[in-house]
Amino acid sequence: MTRQKKQRITTERVVLEKTPKKKERLTDPDSYESRKQAALKKRKKKLSVYEKARREDAQASRNDAAGKRGARKLGPLAEKIKRLNAKKQSTETTQED
């Protein structure tokens, strides 16, 4: 013998004459279908290899157009270090010769 679950009986039963169509459910912003569609649109999609390469090329061309070309504006400390390294390298090359 199986146990029977108690059921709550409502005095006023709501009977829908017709269920709303999917189009109507999508227009309602609180419905499950509309929230699901919004989440699918928001989801971050992975780019194809072609699209990645195209974006990298576009980024490189934008950088070249802007005059960046990989050179950064550095401060006085960086310039001092570069100068010392160049001096050190020049002394090493003179010592080898």
N, C-alpha and C positions, 0 to 999 in steps of 0.2 A: 504494500500500500504506500502511495506517495503522499507527501504532505502538500497541501494546497496553500498557496500564498494568499494572504489577505488582500483584498482589493478595496480601494477607496471608491466609493460610489459618489458621483457628483449629482447634485440635484438638477443643475442646468447643464445640459449636454450641448456642446458647440458642434454643430454639424456644418461643414463647409459644403456648399452646393457644388462647387468645383474647386479643384486645387489650382493654385496659381501656376502659370506657365513659367518655364525657365527664364524667358525674357523678362517677365515681371519680377521674378526673384532676383535677377541680376541688377535691376534698377534700384531695388531696395538696398541701401548701403550696409544695413545690419544683417543681411541674410548670409547664410553659410556660403552660398555660391559666389556672391559678390566679394566676400572677404577672401575666398580661395583664389579667385581671379586676380585680385589685387596683389596677393602674396606671390603668385606665379609671375606677375609682371615685375615685381620688385626684386625677385631672386636674381642674384648675380650669376651671370652666365660665363662659362669659360670661353676664351677667345680661341679661334682656330689658329693654326701655325701661320697661315697666310695673313690673317688679320694682325697677329702680333708683329710680323715682319713689316707689314705696311705701316703700322703705327710707329715702329722704331725708325723707319725711313723718314716718316713725316716729322718726327721729333728731331732727328738729326738735321733735316733741311731747315727746320725752324730755328734751331740753334745756330746754324751757319748763317742764316739770314740776319739773325740778331747780333752776329759778331762774337758769339761766345767761343766757338772753336776749341773748347776744352780748356782754355786758359782762365784762371780765376784771378781776381784781384786780391793779392795777398798783403799782409801787413808788413811793418818794418822788421819784425823778428824773422819772418820767413825770408825776406830779402837778405838779411844778415846771414842766415844759415846757408842760403844758396851761394852767397858770395864766398863764405868760408869753405864750402864743399868744392866750389870751382877752384879756389886757391890751392886746397889740399890735393885735388886731382892734378892740377898743373904741376905741382912740386913732385908728385909721384911719377908723372910722365917724364919729367926732366931727369929724375934720378935713374930711371930705367934706361934712358939713352946714354 
